[in-house]
Amino acid sequence: MKLTPKKVDDVLGGEDAMKNVDKTKETCPECAHEWAFFRMQQTRSADEAATRFYTCEKCSHIWSDAS
């Protein structure tokens, strides 16, 4: 029997997640470049602060302030 993988929605926004986002001075943990794009997303309950996700302008590494 051939199994077909189930299509899963990207809960963090997919390819458009970093579209039209702001840029800030934040050092990339991978390449040490000093600028990154960022966006805020509520990932926990509403009474907790939103998580800031960064994408390095140079190497496209993604990290968050929660990690």
Residue frames relative to the residue before (quaternion, step in Angstrom):
aa qw qx qy qz dx dy dz
M 1.0000 0.0000 0.0000 0.0000 0.00 0.00 0.00
K 0.3048 -0.7537 0.5574 0.1682 3.58 -0.86 0.97
L 0.2435 -0.7746 0.5692 0.1296 3.56 -0.83 1.01
T 0.2212 -0.7633 0.5962 0.1137 3.54 -1.02 0.86
P 0.4313 -0.7067 0.4861 0.2798 3.61 -0.70 1.01
K 0.4626 -0.6699 0.5174 0.2637 3.53 -1.11 0.79
K 0.4257 -0.6785 0.5306 0.2773 3.60 -0.99 0.82
V 0.1248 -0.8040 0.5811 0.0208 3.55 -0.80 1.08
D 0.4173 -0.6918 0.5304 0.2568 3.57 -0.96 0.88
D 0.4248 -0.6777 0.5349 0.2725 3.55 -1.07 0.75
V 0.3161 -0.7982 0.4853 0.1656 3.59 -0.37 1.21
L 0.6886 0.4535 -0.2885 0.4867 3.60 1.20 -0.28
G 0.7319 -0.4844 0.2340 0.4183 3.59 1.16 0.42
G 0.3661 -0.7645 0.4726 0.2412 3.61 1.18 -0.22
E 0.8317 -0.2243 0.1661 0.4800 3.54 -1.21 -0.60
D 0.7075 0.4599 -0.2670 0.4655 3.60 1.06 -0.65
A 0.3996 0.7566 -0.4527 0.2510 3.60 1.25 -0.03
M 0.7753 0.3245 -0.1782 0.5117 3.61 0.96 -0.77
K 0.3955 0.7145 -0.4779 0.3236 3.58 1.25 0.35
N 0.8499 0.0733 -0.0901 0.5139 3.60 -0.94 0.93
V 0.4046 0.7075 -0.4861 0.3154 3.59 0.90 0.85
D 0.5466 -0.6195 0.4610 0.3240 3.55 -1.30 0.32
K 0.3362 -0.7153 0.5765 0.2072 3.54 -1.34 0.31
T 0.0376 -0.7988 0.6004 -0.0086 3.56 -1.08 0.77
K 0.5148 -0.6040 0.4944 0.3546 3.55 -1.27 0.30
E 0.2482 0.7313 -0.5797 0.2600 3.56 -0.27 1.35
T 0.3754 -0.7600 0.4889 0.2062 3.60 -0.68 1.08
C 0.4218 -0.7058 0.5214 0.2282 3.55 -0.88 1.06
P 0.4179 -0.7224 0.4875 0.2565 3.62 -0.82 0.91
E 0.6533 0.5191 -0.3114 0.4547 3.62 1.22 -0.33
C 0.8448 0.1444 -0.0377 0.5138 3.60 0.68 -1.06
A 0.4293 -0.7377 0.4185 0.3103 3.60 1.34 -0.04
H 0.3313 0.7147 -0.5330 0.3088 3.61 1.19 0.46
E 0.4404 -0.7651 0.4208 0.2089 3.60 -0.91 0.90
W 0.7340 0.3884 -0.2400 0.5028 3.64 1.18 -0.12
A 0.0172 0.7953 -0.6040 0.0485 3.54 -1.02 0.87
F 0.4290 -0.6341 0.5711 0.2962 3.53 -1.27 0.50
F 0.0478 -0.8206 0.5685 0.0348 3.60 -1.06 0.56
R 0.0459 -0.7575 0.6496 0.0457 3.52 -1.35 0.41
M 0.3538 -0.7176 0.5624 0.2085 3.55 -1.21 0.57
Q 0.0411 0.7882 -0.6130 0.0364 3.57 -1.05 0.80
Q 0.4005 -0.6924 0.5477 0.2453 3.55 -1.00 0.87
T 0.0330 -0.8365 0.5465 -0.0236 3.60 -0.39 1.21
R 0.7266 0.3280 -0.2144 0.5644 3.57 1.27 -0.28
S 0.7622 -0.3357 0.2442 0.4967 3.60 -1.19 -0.30
A 0.6678 -0.5599 0.3325 0.3606 3.56 -1.19 0.60
D 0.6702 0.4994 -0.3152 0.4496 3.62 1.11 -0.47
E 0.6350 0.4723 -0.3389 0.5087 3.60 1.29 0.15
A 0.6257 -0.5677 0.3890 0.3671 3.57 -1.21 0.55
A 0.5426 -0.6021 0.4783 0.3380 3.56 -1.22 0.57
T 0.4340 -0.6730 0.5355 0.2682 3.56 -1.25 0.48
R 0.2710 -0.7451 0.5872 0.1632 3.58 -0.98 0.86
F 0.1583 -0.7778 0.6054 0.0592 3.58 -0.79 1.10
Y 0.1672 -0.7887 0.5887 0.0581 3.56 -0.92 1.01
T 0.0774 -0.7439 0.6594 0.0762 3.55 -1.27 0.56
C 0.4426 -0.7127 0.4809 0.2549 3.56 -0.66 1.12
E 0.4951 -0.6730 0.4790 0.2692 3.53 -0.95 0.98
K 0.7278 0.4512 -0.2291 0.4629 3.60 1.06 -0.77
C 0.8424 0.1938 -0.0693 0.4979 3.61 0.62 -1.13
S 0.4229 -0.7430 0.4197 0.3048 3.61 1.35 -0.06
H 0.3207 0.7299 -0.5299 0.2891 3.61 1.17 0.46
I 0.2166 -0.7779 0.5811 0.1014 3.59 -1.01 0.87
W 0.1205 0.7622 -0.6293 0.0920 3.57 -0.98 0.91
S 0.2818 -0.7555 0.5640 0.1784 3.57 -1.27 0.19
D 0.5771 -0.5825 0.4368 0.3700 3.56 -1.25 0.30
A 0.5857 0.5707 -0.3665 0.4437 3.60 1.29 -0.11
S 0.6593 0.5272 -0.3125 0.4355 3.61 1.20 -0.37
